[in-house]
Amino acid sequence: MLPSVGAQLSNPDNITDNADRISDEWKAFDRAIESNHGVPEAAARLKEHLRDFRNTHAAAQLGVSAVAALPGDRLSAALMVKSHGTVSVDGKVSDADLTYLEEVANSTGQEVDKSRLTSQAFARAALITDVGIALATELETAGQKWSLGFPPKFQRVDLFNYNVLVRNYDSSAFKGDRYHNTKNGINADIGASTDLDDNWTLGLVAQNLIPRSIETKEVNGITETFRIRPQVTAGVSWHNAMFTTAFDVDLTRPAVSPPTATVSLPPLAQNLMPGNGHSCAPVTVRIWPVTTAVHSRPGWGSHRLMWFTLMLQA
C-alpha cells in the first residue's frame, strides 16, 4: 500500500475570519437600528469591514491517495483510491453598499433601509473521488522495453454552491444539503512509461478521457458548471531503492479563456518504497498527482483534474 497526501492553502486576506467578523458587525448594526442607538457608529464599523472584504479570495486544495499492487506474471494490476478537493471563498462588495453606509454614518437620525445592502459572499467546493483497478503490462519495441497502463475507474463528484448576502453568511451552513449535490460516473486514464536506466524513467499519461460537465444546485438563482476535461501530462522521475521524486509538465491548454486565476498544486508527496521497490510485488506503482483549477466568476468555473499514475512492471 503506497499512500500520499498533499495540501495547498491560499488565504492572504484571512477571508473566512473576515466574513465571520462581518456577520458579527451585521448583528451589531441590526441591534443598533432596533434600539435606535449608535447607528452611525455601527454603520461606520460595518463599512470598514466590508471594505476589507471587498474583492478578496481564498482557496484551498487537498489530495489523498492509496494504491495496493496486485502481482501478475504478464498482466499486473493495482487497486487505487484517490480523492481531491478544492474550495474557494470570495467576497463581492458593491460600491453602492459602501456609499450608502457612508451616508448613514454621516447622518443623524436617518431612516435605514437594510434591503439596499446587497454585498454577497460566495463559496464553491468540489470533491472528486476515484476508485479503480489499474492494469499494466510490459511491451518491447525495437529493443526498448516500456510499460502500458490503463486504469478504468468509478468517479464520484461532490459539489457545493454556497452564496448568500453577507449579512446572512454562516460558515457552519456551508455543508448543508441545500448547497450540496453529487454525481456519479465512469472515467478512465491511460499511461505509458519507459526506463532510461536504473534510476531515470520517462512517462506520458492522459487523464480523464471522458469529459464531464456537472451543474451545482441552484442557490439564490445562481448555478455553476463544474467541468472535468481530458489532460495530457509528460513526466520524468528519478528513483533509487528507497526514494522516488518526479517532475511533470501539463501539455494541455487551459479550457477557459481568459481565466481570472490559475492555481497549480505540486506533487502531493514523494513515495518511500521498502527494499528495492519490487520486493512486495512485481509491479511498482508511482503516483504523481497534479491539479490545475481555472477560476471564473464568482468562484471556480472550470476544473481539470490530473492524477499521474505510472504502472512499471518489474
N, C-alpha and C positions, 0 to 999 in steps of 0.2 A: 504494500500500500504506500503510494507516494503522494503525500498531501502538500498543498501550497496555499498560502494565504497572502493577500496584499490589500492595501488600502491607500486612498488618496483623499485629502481634505483641503478644500479651499474656502476659507471663511474670513476674508480680510476685513470685512466690516462688522464682524460679530453679529451677523444678521438675525440669528434666532433670538439672541438676548435682546437686541433692539426691538424686535417685533413684540416680545413679551412685555418690554417696558412701555411700548406704545399702547398696548392693551391696558396696562395699568393706568396710563395717563388718560386714556379714554374714559375709564371708570371714574377717575377723579374729575374729569370735565363734566361728565353726566351728573355727578353729585353736586358740583358747583352750580350747574344750571337748575337742578331741582330745588336747591336751597337758596338760589339767587344770591349766592355769596362767593366772592372770589373768582367770578367768571373770567375777567380779563387776565388774571394771573394764570389760571388753568389753561386758557386758550394759548397764551404765550409759551407755556411749557410744552403743550401738545404740538405746537407749530415747530419748535426746535427739534423735538424727537422725530417728527415727520420729515423734516429737512435732512436729518441724519440717515433716515431710512430710504431716502429718495435714490432711485436707480442703483440700489445695492443688489449684490448677487452672492450667493454662497452655493457651493457644490461639494458633494462627497461621493466617493465610489469605493466599493468593497467587493473583493472577489475571493472565493474559496474553491478548491477543487481537490479531488482524490481519485487515484487510479489504482486498480488492482490488476496485475498482469496474470493472464491465463496462458500457460505454456502450451506449445504445439509444435509438432515436427516440421510441418510445411506451412500451415496457416496458424499464426499466433493471434491472440486476442487480448483485450483488456476491457474491464468494466470501468467506465468513467462516470463520475458525477461532478458537476461543476455548477456554480451559481455566481452570478454577478449582479450587483445592484448599483444604481446611480440615483442620486436625488439632488434637486436644486431648489433653492428658495429665492424669490425675487420680491423686491418692494417697488411698487409703482405708485408714486405720489404725484398728484396733479398740481399744476401751478395755481389752479383756481382754489384748491383747498388751502394752500399757504397764504394766498391773498385774503381769503375770507377770514381765516384765523387771525391774520394781522389786523383786519378791521375790527374784529371782536376784541382783541387785546387792547386796541387803542380807543375803544368806545367806553361809554359809561351808561349802563342800563340798556344796551341794545338787545333786542329780542333775538335769540339764537335759533337758527333753523339747521338742525343737525343733518337733515336729509341732503343738504348741499355738499356735504363732505363725502367724496366718492373714492378716496385712495384705497388701493387694494393690495393684498398680499397673495402671492402665488407660490404654490409648492407642487413640484412634479417629481414622481419617483417611478422607477421601473426595476423589477427584479426578474432576471432571466435565469431559468434553471434548466440544465441539460442533463439527461441521463441516457447513456447509450453503450453499445458494445463496439469497440474499435477493432477492426480486423486488419491484419497486416501480413504481408508476405514478402519474401526476398526474391528479386529478379536479377538477371545479369544481361548486360548489353555491351558488346564489344569488349568483353573482359572486365567491365566495371560493374560491381555489384551495387544495387540500390534497392530501397525498400518502398513499398507502396502501402498506404493505409487508407481505410475507408470507414469512418465512424457514423453509421446511421444513429439517430438519436430522437428521443422524445423531448419536446421543448415546451416548457410552460412559461408564460409571460404574465406577471402581475403588474398592473398599472394603478397609479394613484394620481388623482387630479383634484388638488385642493386649491380653491380660490375663493376668497371672501373679502368683504370690506375690512379694512384694517381694524376698525372698531370691534369687529366680530372675531378677530384672529384668536385661535386657541390651538396651541401646538399639540395638545393631548387628543384633539379631534381628528388629527391627520390620518390616523389609522382606521377610521370608521368605515363601515361598509358603504356609506353614502358616496364615498370618494374612490372606492376600490373596485376593480373588475379583473377577471382572469380569463386568459385564452390559452388553450392547449393546442399543440400541433406537432407535426413531424418535420425534421430537417436533417441535414447531413453535411459532412465535411469530406474533403479528400486531400491527402498529402503525400509527398514523396521526399525521400532523403537519400543521401549517399555519403559514405565516409571517405574523406580525402586521405586520412592516415589514422593512426591510433588515437589522435586527440581532436581532430577537426572534422566537423560534419556540416554539410550544406542541406538546406531543406526548402521546399516550396509547398504552400498549403492554400487551399480555397475553403473558406469557412462560410457556413450558412448558404448552401447552394440554392435553397428555396427562399425567395424574398417573401417577407411577411409585412403586412400593414394592419395595425390593430388600433382601434379607437378607444379612447378612455370613456368613462361615464361622462354624460353631460352634467355639468355642475354650474349653476347660475348662468346658463346659456352658453357656456364655453365647452368645446370638445377639442381634444388634441389627438393627433395621429402619431403613433409610435411605429417606426419602421426598422426592421432588421433586414439588411441587404447583404448580398454576397461580398466578400472581401478576400483579396488575394495578398498574401504576405510571403516574402522571401527572408530566409534567416540563415545565420551561421552560428554554430556553437563550438565551444572548447570544453573538453571534459577529460577527467582522469579517473582514477579508481574511486575517488570519494566526492568529487565536486563537479557540477555542471553549470556553466554560465552561457548566456545566449544574447545575440543581438539580432533584431529583425527590422525589416522595412516594409511599410504598408505600400503596396503597388496600386491601390485602388483610390481613385479620386473621390473627394468629398461629394456626397449626394445632394447637398443643399447649397445653393449659391444665391447671394453671398451669406455665409454663416456669420452670426454675431459673436460667436465664441466657439473655440475648439479646445477640448480637453483631452489629453492623452495620458493613459495610465501605463507606466513602465512595467516590465515583467514583475509578476506578483512575487516570485520567490526564486531562489536558486535551489536546485534539488540536491540533497545529500543521499547517496546510494551506498549501501553496505558492500564491502568486498570490492569486486571489480565491476559491479553494476549488473552482472549477469548471474550472480550466484543464486538468486531466488527464483529466476525463471529465464527461459531462453529468449525473452523479449525485454528490451529496455524501452521504457516509455518516458519521454521527456516532454514537459508541458511548458510552453512559452506563451503566456496569455498577454494579449494586448487589447486595449479597447479605445475607441475614439467616439466621443459624443459630439454631435454637431447641434448646437443650440439655436433656436429661433424663438421669437416672442411667443408667449411670455415665459417659457421655460425651455424644455427640450422640444424640438420638433422632429428631429430625426436622430436615429441612433444606429451605429453599426458596431456589432459585437464580433470580435475575432478571438478565437482561442487556438493557439498554435500547438498542435499535437503531432509529434513525430513518432512513428512506430518503427523502432530499429530492431531488426531480428538479429540475435546473436549468431 
